[in-house]
Amino acid sequence: MTPIDEREWLETDGLGGFASGTVSGVRTRRYHALLLHAANPPGGRMVLVNGFDARVDLDGATVHLSTQRYAPDVLHPDGASRLDAFTTDPWPTWTWRIAPGLGVSQELFARHGQPGVVVRWRLVTRSRFAHAATLRIRPFLSCRDAHALHLENASFDFTPHGGDEDVLWHPYPGVPGVRSRANGRYRHAPQWYRRFLYSAERDRGFDAVEDLASPGEISWDLAIGDAVWLVEPAIDGGARDRAPVVDLTHDLARKERARREAFPSRIHVAADQFLVRRGAGRSVIAGYPWFGEWGRDTFIALRGLYVAPCRLAEARDILTEWAGTLSGGMLPNRFPDTGGEPEFNSVDASLWFVMAVHDLVRASARRRVLSAADRVRLMLAVDDVLRGYAAGTRFGIRVDRDGLLSAGVPGSALTWMDAKVGGGAVTPRIGKPVEVQALWLNALAFAGSTASDWKRLFDAGIASFERRFWNEARGCLFDVVDVDHAAGRVDDRTRPNQIFAIGGLPLAILEGERARRVVDVVERQLLTPVGLRTLAPGERGYAGRYEGGPAARDMAYHQGTAWPWLMGPFVDAWIRVRGGTREAREAAQQRFVRPLVAELDRCGIGHLYEIADGDAPHTPRGCPFQAWSLGELLRLLG
């Protein structure tokens, strides 16, 4: 068998649901699925249909199109060895060689704005085909939580409901079922397929073996025309569309192709995949396949995903939706995927919200996207954030006498470096973290343009910042001052957070020769071709490889691992300290941005991944489709 191509593709429905998998077709994650449905958009995600086996009976011989991985580590059957071509333009499309001069193509796309996935197969031949070619597929079902695994059990209900071309299965009470619509024939033949092995889960130290149920087989005669399959959630009480499936899928394909062609580039198509509906508004998925809605990620990402490309109406809808979640000056850092109360456990998410509002207001000045009511609502939310922080709020967040923002209590991890192991923060950063001050002062400067109270607080903070954070011994900034709220205690380890004092935000807090020295230190010690390391090699606690089980990986998450999203503020800072000239911008594009663009197809096709090893060769790790990684790249591409 040829080597397995484990690069990943993604199709989203705009509701939080998606389809995903590998180029080879071998599922390597528990999240790889044909139909992953957001039952409570954009949360409540469930895997309904994990995938399928596919084969073609050709003149009495069986030719497989699919490959599965079974425990202990067996690939079967041999469909991946016949894969001849793959593209994601305009959506994932595979072509297999099944005989000399004869192939089968398969295309797959998610229905936008409504859950469901369309799959179409056709014969590809150079001459007239006059032989028998029967396509047969066996769907694999689990109807489980997206983060769980499924095992054989006696409770699974295989009973089919409906007719030959329109079949419903309801495997478990209270769980969305599956509706299968096809222009082929369904044969009921229930069977368990056991011990699928997900290699990516195994490598990450998680349970990795699953059993799946296959209720039967769907077959088509490819010699007489295309095979069409629409699979969607069967939701109790929902109306059943009776339109012919061939006509319906043809219309869906036409509309979806036109929708994607309206975007200026494939990166913009990828950016659209993170945008989801939330109630009457919009929100952002932080990353596929396992992240949900995160406040910090949303506000960082949308500056590049939707403000920079002038998708201002979408940015407005996101920010106004989130503005309604304010509590004590804080916005939620996370909405749990399975419901429950939002989590208010971040010092910087609310400040990133203010930065996103700043960018939207500035971009909207000439386009009149914001109504007077929208603008008032957003600016009141900005004021609520600042007043909440100034008065003091959760987790000891408050303004100190020096005008800087102090935050943190034992056991908390309030900054973006928020990994915990065994209930303890790996990088607690309690006190006055450097990027939090840059965000705070930028927020005050924005609000202070129309309110003198904030201007006075800004003046006090800016006067304190350089005096308190400058580390002459290293020629850069301290990462945290007043560590653990002990006056004068500092963390002098070299981290990337200091770059926000110079780049990535509207106002540079540090300028001149010191700013140039900071950028030089960051470039020399933290820069990799795929992002900034979170800790310089040689510092105590440095971890150059993100690998092992969950605890080992969390220990390395912000202790040397490189993050592509940090390339955005670094490039901004690099250009700024060189005077912002055209030559500096062109040099930055060549040296820093183009290598990131080259990474778009390395892991998640058309996307940038979450993290990479700090040590060469900087292997991609973590989430393969990360919103703020792509957002910062789009912002740099301008």
PAVEXNU-661969 format. One record per residue: residue in one letter; z, x, y of N, C-alpha, C in turn. Coordinates in steps of 0.2 Angstrom, whole numbers, plus 5000, padded with zeros to 4 digits. Layout:
% PAVEXNU-661969
aZXYZXYZXY;...
END
This chain:
% PAVEXNU-661969
m500050044994500050005000500050045006;t499650025011499650065018500350065021;p500450105026501150105029501250045033;i501850015033501949955036502049965044;d501649925047501649925055502249875057;e502849905059503349865061503449855068;r502849865072502849845079502949765079;e503249735084503449665084503049625090;w502849565088502549525093502949465094;l502849425099503249375102502849315105;e503049255103502749195106503349155108;t503349125114503849085116503649015119;d504148975118503948905120504148885127;g504448925131504748905137505348865137;l505648855132506248815131506848855128;g506648925126507148965122507048975115;g506548935113506248945106505748995106;f505549015100505049065099504849075092;a504249115091504049145085504049215086;s504149255080504149325081504049355074;g503849415074503749455068503449525069;t503249555064502949615064502149615063;v501849665065501149665064500949665057;s501349695052501149695045501349625042;g501749585046501949525043502549525039;v502849585038503449595034504049585039;r504449535038505049515042505549565041;t505749605047506249655046506949635049;r506949575053507549545056507649475054;r508349455054508449385053508149345058;y507949365064507649325069506949325069;h506649355064505949345063505749285060;a505349245063505249175061504649145064;l504349095060503849055062504049005067;l504648975066504848925071505548935072;l505748965077506448965079506548925085;h506948875084507048815089507648815093;a507548805100508148795104508348725104;a508848705100509048635100509348605106;n509648655110509948635116509748685122;p509048675124508748725128509148745134;p509148815135508848865131509248895125;g509848855124510248885118510248845112;g510748845108510748815102510248835097;r510048895097509448915093509548925086;m509048895082509048885075508448905072;v508448945066507848965063507648905058;l507148875059506948815055506448845049;v505948875051505448905047505448975047;n505649015042505649085043504949115042;g504549095038503849125037503549085032;f503049125029502649095023502349145019;d502249135013501749175009501049145009;a500549185010499849165010499449205005;r498949165002498449194998497849154998;v497349184996496649154995496449164988;d496249104985495949104978495149104979;l494949164977494249184979493849184972;d493449144971493049144964493449164958;g494049124958494449134952494949194953;a494949234958495349294959495849274964;t496449294964496949284969496949344974;v496849334981496949394985497549374990;h498049414991498549404995498449425002;l498749385007498649405014499349425017;s499949405013500549425016500949475011;t501449495014501949545011502649525013;q503049525008503749515009504149575007;r504749585010505249645007505849615004;y505949634998506449604994506949664992;a507549644991508049694989507949714982;p508049774980508449824985507949854990;d507349864989506849884994506149884991;v505949824990505249814986504749774991;l504249794992503649764995503249724991;h503149664991502749624987502549554990;p501949534990501349564986501049614991;d500349624990500049684994499649665000;g499749605003499349585008499249625014;a499849665016499749715022499249765021;s499149785014498649835013497949815015;r497849755016497149725017497049715025;l497549725029497549705036497049755039;d496549725042495949765045496049765053;a496349715056496349715063496949675065;f497249685071497749645074497649655082;t497749595085497749595093498249545095;t498449545101498849495104498449465110;d497849475110497449445115497049385113;p497149325115497649305119498349285116;w498349285109498949275105498849315099;p499449325095499349365089498849335084;t498349385082497849365078497749425073;w497749405067497649455061496949445058;t496649495055496049495051496149535045;w496049505039496149535033495449545029;r495349595026494749605022494949575015;i494549535012494649505006494149515001;a493549535003493049554999492549595003;p492049635000491549665004491149615009;g491149635015490849585020491149525021;l491749515019492149445020492849465022;g493049425027493749425029494049355030;v494649355032495049295034495449315040;s495349275046495749285052496249235052;q496849255055497449205056497649215063;e497649165067497949165074498549115075;l498949135079499649095079499849095087;f500049035089500249035096500848975096;a501248985101501848935102501548885107;r501748825106501548775111502048785117;h501748775123502148795129502448725132;g503148725133503448665136503648615131;q503548625124503748585119503748625113;p504248615109504348665103503748645098;g503548705095503048695090502648755090;v502348775084501848835083501248815079;v500648835082500048825079499848885075;v499548875069499248935065498548905063;r498048955064497348935062497048995058;w496748975052496449025048495649005048;r495249055047494549045046494249105042;l493649095039493349145036492949185041;v492849245040492449295044491949325039;t491349315040490849335036490249355040;r489849405037489249425041488649385038;s488749345033488149305030488449235028;r487949195026488149125024488649135018;f489149095018489649105012489549035008;a489449045001489348994997489748994991;h490349014992490849024986491448984987;a491848974982492548944983493048994986;a493348964991493949004995494448954997;t494948954993495548914994496148944997;l496348935003496948965006497548925003;r498048955001498648924999499248955003;i499648915006500248945009500948915006;r501448945006502148925004502548935010;p502748885014503248895019503948915016;f504348955020505048975019505448935024;l505948895022506348865026507148885025;s507448885031508248895030508548845035;c508348825041508648775045509348795046;r509448865049510148895050510148915057;d510748935059510948965065510549025066;a510249045072509849105072510149165071;h510849175072511149235071511449235064;a511349185059511649185053511149205047;l511349205041510949215036510949155031;h510549145026510449085022510549105015;l510949075011510949085004510749025000;e510549034994510348974989510948934988;n510848864989511448814988511148754986;a511648714983511448644980511348594985;s511548604991511548554996510848555000;f510448594999509748595002509348544999;d509148495004508748435002507948455002;f507648454997506948474997506448414998;t506748354998506348294998505848285003;p505248275002504748275007504648195009;h504548185016504448125019503848125022;g503448065022502848055025502248065020;g501648075023501048075019500848145017;d500248155015499948215012499848265018;e499548245024499448295029499948295035;d500448255034501048245039501648235035;v501948295034502548295029503148315034;l503748285032504348305035504848325030;w505248375032505848395027506448395032;h507048365029507648365032508148395027;p508148465027508648495022509348485023;y509648475029510348475030510448415035;p511048375034511248325039511448355045;g511248325051511448345057511048405060;v510548435056510148485058509448465059;p509148495065508348475065508048495059;g507548445057507148455051506548495053;v506048485049505348525050504848475049;r504348465053503748425053503148475052;s502748465046502248505045501548455045;r501148475050500548435050499948485049;a499448465044498948515042498348465040;n497748505041497148465038497048495031;g497548505028497548525021497948475016;r498048495010498348455005499048485004;y499548445004500248465002500348444995;r500648494991500848484984501648504984;h502048454982502748464982502948504975;a503248564976503448604971504048644973;p504648614974505148654977505348714973;q505548764976505748834973506148874978;w506648914975507048954979506649024979;y506649064984506449134985507049174987;r507249214982507849254983507849324985;r508349344989508449414991507949444995;f507749415000507349445005507749495009;l507449555010507849605013507549625020;y508049625025507849635032508049705034;s507549745034507749825035508049835041;a507849805047508149815053508849795054;e509049745050509749725050510149775046;r509849795040510249845036510349905040;d509849935044509949995047510449985053;r510549925055511049915061511749895058;g511849905052512449895049512649825048;f512149775048512349705047512149685040;d512349625038512149595032511349585032;a511049595027510349595027509949565022;v510249525018509949495012509949415013;e509449385012509349305013508949275007;d509149215005508749175001508449115005;l507849095004507449045007507248995003;a507148935005506948875001506148865003;s505748854998505048834999504948764995;p504848714999504748644996504148634993;g503648674995502948654991502448704994;e501848684993501248724994500748674998;i500448715003499848675007499248715006;s498648685005498048715003497448685007;w496948735008496348715012495748745008;d495248715009494548745007494248775013;l494348845014494048885019493348885020;a492948865014492248865014491948815018;i492348755019492048705023492348695030;g492748745032493048735039493648775040;d493848775046494548805048495148775045;a495648805043496248785041496748775047;v497048725048497448715054498148685052;w498648715055499348705053499748695060;l500048645061500548635066501248625063;v501748665065502348655062502848655068;e503348595068503748585074504348555071;p504848555076505548525074505448445072;a505748425067505748355066506448325069;i506448295075507048285078507148205077;d507748185075507848115074507848075080;g507448025080507347975086506747995090;g506448055088505848075092505248035090;a504748025095504147995093503748035089;r503348005084502848045080502148045083;d501848095085501248095088500748085082;r500248035082499848025077499148045078;a499048085083498348115084498148155079;p497448155077497248205072497448275073;v497648315068497948375070497448425072;v496848425070496248465072496148455079;d496048395081495948385088496548405093;l497148385090497748405094497748485095;t497748525090497748595090497248625094;h496648595094496048625098496248615105;d496448555107496648545114497248585116;l497748595112498248645113498048715114;a497548735110497348805111496948815117;r496548765119496148765125496648775131;k497148725132497548725137497948795138;e498248815132498648875132498248935134;r497548945131497148995133497048995141;a496948945144496848935151497448955155;r498048935152498648955155498749025156;r498649055150498749135150498249165154;e497649145154497049175158497249175166;a497649125168497849125175498249185177;f498549215173498949275175498549335176;p498749375181498349435183498349485178;s498849495173498849545168499249525162;r499149565157499549555151500349565152;i500449605157501249615159501449555162;h501049525166501249455169501349405164;v500949405159501049355153501649365150;a501849435149502449455145503049425150;a503049435156503549415161503649345160;d503149305159503249235159503649215153;q503649255148503949235141504749235142;f505049265147505749265148505949195152;l505449165155505649105159505749045155;v506349015156506448955151506748895156;r506648835153506948775156507648775155;r508048755160508748745159508948675163;g509048625159509148555163508548545167;a508648525173508148515178507848575181;g508148635180508048695183507748745179;r507748805180507548865176508048915175;s507948955170508349015169507949065166;v508349125164507949185161508349205155;i507949215149508249245143508249315144;a508849345143508949415144508549465140;g508449445134508049485129507949445123;y507349455120507249425113507249485108;p507549465102507649405099508349375099;w508849415101509549395101509949375107;f509749395113510049385119509949315121;g510449285125510249225128510249225136;e510649185139510649185147511249225149;w511049285153511549325155511449325163;g512049315167511949315174511649375177;r512049435175511849495178511049515176;d510849505170510249515168509749475172;t509849415173509449365176509249385183;f509849405187509749425194509349485195;i509549535190509149595191508449585189;a508349555183507649545181507149505185;l507449455188506949405192506649445198;r507049495201506749525207506049555205;g505949575199505349605197504849555193;l505149515189504849465185504449415189;y504849385194504549335198504549335205;v504949375209504949385216504349435217;a504349495214503849545216503149515214;p502949475209502349455208502149385212;c502649365216502549315221502549245217;r502949245211503149185208503749155211;l503749135217504349125221504649055220;a504249005218504448945216504948945210;e504748985205505148995199505749035201;a505749085205506349125207506849075211;r506549035215506948985219507348935214;d506948915209507248865204507748895200;i507648965198508148995195508849005199;l508749025205509349045209509648985211;t509348925213509648865215510048835209;e509748845203510148815197510748855196;w510748925196511348965195511848955201;a511548945207512048935212512548875211;g512348825207512848775205513348795200;t513348855198513848875193514448915196;l514448925203514948965206515648945205;s516048985204516748975203517249035206;g517549015211518049075214517649135216;g517049125219516649175221516249215215;m516249185209515949225204515449175200;l514949205198514449175194514549195187;p514349145182514449165175514049235173;n514349275169514049325166513649305160;r513849255157513449235151513649165149;f513149125147513149065144513149075136;p513649055132513649065125513049025122;d512649055117512049025114512248955111;t512848955108513048895104513448845108;g513448855115513848805119514548835121;g514948795123515548815126515548835133;e516148855135516248875143515848935145;p515548935151515248995153515749055154;e515549115153516049175154515949205160;f516549205164516549235171516949305170;n516549355168516949415166516449475169;s516249475175515849525178515949535185;v516049595188516149605195515449605198;d514949625195514249635198513749585198;a513849535193513349485192513249445199;s513849425202513749385208513449425214;l513549495214513249535219512549545218;w512349545211511549545210511249485212;f511649425211511349365214511249365221;v511649395225511549405232510949445233;m510849495230510249545231509649505229;a509649465224509049425222508849365227;v509449335230509349295236509049325242;h509249385243508949425249508249435248;d508049465241507349475240506949415241;l507149355238506849295239506749265246;v507249275250507249255257506649295261;r506749355259506249405263505549385261;a505449375254504749365251504449295254;s504949255255504749185257504649175264;a504749225268504649215275503949185277;r503449215274502749195276502449135271;r502849125266502549075261502849005261;r503349005264503748935265503848905258;v504148945254504248915247504948885248;l505448915252506048885252506148835258;s506348775256506448725261507048735265;a507148705270507748715274508448705270;a508348655265508948635261509048685256;d508548715253508548775248508848835251;r508648845257508948905261509648895262;v509848835265510548825266510948835260;r510748805254511148805248511248875246;l510648915246510748985243511249025248;m511149015255511549055259512249035259;l512448975258513148955256513348985250;a512948985245513149025239513349095240;v512949125244513049195246513749205249;d513849155254514449155258515049145253;d514949105248515549085244515649145240;v515149185238515249245234515749295238;l515449305244515849355248516549335250;r516649275251517249245253517749245247;g517449235241517849235235518149305234;y517649355234517849425233518349455239;a518149435245518649455250519349425249;a519449365247520049335246520449365240;g519949385235520249405228520149345223;t519949375217519749325212519949355205;r519649325200519749345193519749425192;f520149445187520149515185520249565191;g520649545195520849595201520349615205;i519849575206519249585210519449575217;r519449615222519749605229519449665233;v519549655240519349705245519949745246;d519949815246520449855247520549875255;r521049905257521149925264520549965267;d520250005262519650045265519050005265;g519049945264518349905265517949905258;l518149945253517849945247518049895242;l517649885237517849825232518249855226;s518749835224519149855219519149805213;a519149825207519049775202519349805195;g519549755191519749775184520449775182;v520649745176521249745173521249775166;p521749805163521749835157521349785152;g520949815148520549785143519949755145;s519749755152519149725154518649775155;a518049755155517449795156516949755160;l517049755167516749715172516049735174;t515849795173515249825176514649815170;w514049835172513549825167513649875161;m514149925162514349965156514949925152;d514749875148515249825146515349825139;a515149885135515349885128516049885126;k516249855121516949855118516949865111;v517449905109517549915102518249905100;g518349855095519049845093519449815099;g519149775103519449745109519549785115;g519449855114519449895120518849915123;a518849925130518249945133518050015132;v517450035130517250105129517150135136;t516950105141516850135148517150075153;p517850075153518150025157518050025164;r517950085167517850095174518250045179;i518850045178519350005182519450045188;g519450015194519550045200518950025205;k518550075208518050065212517450095210;p517050065205516450095203515850105208;v515450155208515050175213514550125215;e514150095209513650055210513849985213;v514549965211514849905214514849905221;q515049965224515149975231514449975234;a513950005231513249995234513049925234;l513149885229513049815229513449775234;w514049785235514549755239514249765247;l514149835248513949845255513249815257;n512849815252512149785253512249705254;a512749675250512849605251513149595258;l513549635260513849625267513349635272;a512949685271512349695276511949635277;f511749605271511349545271511649485275;a512249475273512649415276512849435283;g512949495285513149515291512649515297;s511949505294511449495299511549435303;t511949385301512049325304512749305305;a513249345302513949335303514349395305;s514649395310514949455313515549475308;d515849425305516449445301516249495295;w515649475292515449525287515149585290;k514949585296514749655299515249695300;r515849675302516449715303516649745296;l516649705291516949725284516449775282;f515749765283515249815281515349885285;d515549885291515649945295516249985292;a516749945290517349985287517150015280;g516749975276516650005270516150055270;i515650055274515150115274515450175277;a515950165281516350225284516750255278;s516950215274517450245268516950275262;f516350245261516050265255515850335255;e515550365259515350435258515950485258;r516450465262517050505262517350505256;r517450455253517850445247517450455240;f516750455240516350465234516050525233;w515950565239515550625238515950685234;n515650705229515950765225515550825227;e515850865231515450925233515450975227;a515850975223515851025217515251015213;r515050955212514450935208513850925212;g513950915219513350895223513050825222;c513550775220513350715218513950665220;l513950605217514450555219514850545213;f515550535214515950515208515750445206;d515850435199515650375196516150315198;v516850335198517350285200517850325204;v518050295209518650315213519250275212;d519850295213520450255212520450225205;v520350275200520250255193520950215191;d520850165188521450125185521950105191;h521650105197521950085203522450135206;a522350195203522850255205522450285211;a522750285217522450305223522250385222;g521650395224521350465224521150495217;r521350455212521050475205520350465204;v519950505201519250495201518950515194;d518350485193517950495187517350535189;d517350605187516850645190516250655185;r516250615180515650625175515050605178;t514450635176513850625179513550565175;r513450505179513150445176512650425181;p512250375179511650355183511850305188;n512450275188512650225193512550245200;q512650305202512650335208511950325212;i511450315207510750315210510650245214;f511150195213511050135217511250145224;a511650195226511750215233511150235237;i510650255233510050275237509450235235;g509350205229508750165227508950105223;g508450065223508550005219508849945223;l509049955229509349905233509049905240;p509049855244508749855251508949905255;l509649925255509949975260510150035256;a509950095258510250155256510950165259;i511450175255512050185257512150255259;l511850305255511850375256511150395258;e511150445263510550465266510550545267;g509950565269509950635271510050685265;e510250745267510350805262510750785256;r511250745257511650725251511350685247;a510950635249510550585245510050625241;r509750675244509250725240509550755235;r510150785236510550815231510750775225;v510950715226511050665221510450655217;v509950635220509250625216509150685212;d509250745214509050805211509550815204;v510150795205510650795200510450745194;v510250685196510050635192509450655188;e508950675192508350695189508450755184;r508850805185508950865181509350845175;q509850805175510350795170510250725166;l509950675169509950605166509250585165;l508750605168508050585167507750595160;t507450545157507050555151506450515153;p505850525149505250495150505350415150;v505850395147505850315146506450285149;g506850325154507350295158507850345159;l508450325162509050365163509550365158;r509750425156510350425152510950395155;t511450365151512050335154512550385155;l512450445152512950505153512550565152;a512750615156512450685155512650715149;p512150755145512250795140512850845142;g513250855137513850905139514450875141;e514350815144514950775147515450755141;r516050745142516450725136516250655134;g516150645128515950575125515250565125;y514850615126514150605126513850595119;a513450545118513150525112512450515113;g512050565110511350565111510950525107;r511250495101510850445097511250385096;y510850325097511150265096510950235089;e511450245084511250235077511950215074;g511950195067512550185064512650105064;g513250095062513550025062513649995069;p513849935070513949905076514449945080;a515049965078515550005082515250075084;a514950105080514650175082514050165087;r513650115086513150095092513450075098;d514050035098514350015104514650075108;m514950125104515250185107514650225110;a514050225108513550265111513150225117;y513250155117512850115121512750135128;h513350155131513350185138513650255139;q513550295133513850355133513250405132;g512650395135512150445134511450405132;t511550345129510950305128510550295134;a509850305134509350295140509150225140;w509150205147508950135148508350135153;p507850105150507250095155507250065161;w507750015162507749975168508050015174;l508350075172508650115177508150155180;m507550155177506950195181506750165187;g506850095188506750065194507150095200;p507750095200508150125206508050195206;f507950235201507850305201507150315205;v506650285203505950295207506050275214;d506350225216506450205223506850265226;a507350285223507750335227507350405227;w506950425222506550485222506050475228;i505750415229505250405234505650415241;r506150375242506550375248506750445251;v506950485246507250555249506650595250;r506050575249505450615251505050575256;g505450535260505150505266504750445265;g504750425259504350355258503550365259;t503350425258502650435260502150415254;r501550405256501050385251500950435246;e501050495248500950555243501550545238;a502150535240502750525236502650465231;r502450415234502350355229501750365224;e501250405226500750415221501050465216;a501450515218501750565213502250525208;a502550485211503050445207502750405202;q502150375204501750335199501550375193;q501250435195501050475190501550505185;r502150525188502650565184503150515181;f503250455183503750415181503550345178;v503050315182502950245180502350245174;r501850285175501350285170501650295163;p502150345162502450355155502750285152;l503050255157503350185155502850135153;v502350135157501750085155501450105148;a501450165146501250185140501650165134;e502350145136502750125131502750045129;l502250015132502249945132502049915125;d501749955121501549935114501849975109;r502350015111502750055106503150015101;c503449965104504049935100503849855100;g504049825105503849755106503149755110;i502649725107502049735110501949695116;g501749735122501649705128502349705132;h502849735129503549735132503849805133;l504349805136504849865136505449845132;y505649895128506249885125506949895129;e507449885126508149885129508349955131;i508349995126508650065126508250115122;a508450175123508150225118508650285118;d508650325112509050385112509050425118;g509650455120509650495125509350565123;d509350585117509050645114508350635112;a507950685113507250685111507250665103;p506750635101506150605105506250535108;h506850515110506950455113506750395110;t506950395103506750335099506950265102;p506550215103506750155105507250125101;r507750085104508250055100508449985103;g508849955100509049885103508549835103;c508649795108508149735109507449755110;p506949735107506249755108505949725114;f506249665116505849625122506449615127;q506549665132507049655137506849635144;a507149585147506949565153506949615159;w507549645159507649685165507249755165;s507049775158506649835158505949815160;l505649755158505049735161505049725168;g505549685170505649665177505549725182;e505949785180505949835185505349875184;l504949875179504349905178503849865183;l503849805182503449765187503549775194;r504249785196504349795203504149855205;l504149905201503849975203503049975203;l502749935199502049925199501849885206;g502349845208502249815215501649765215;
END
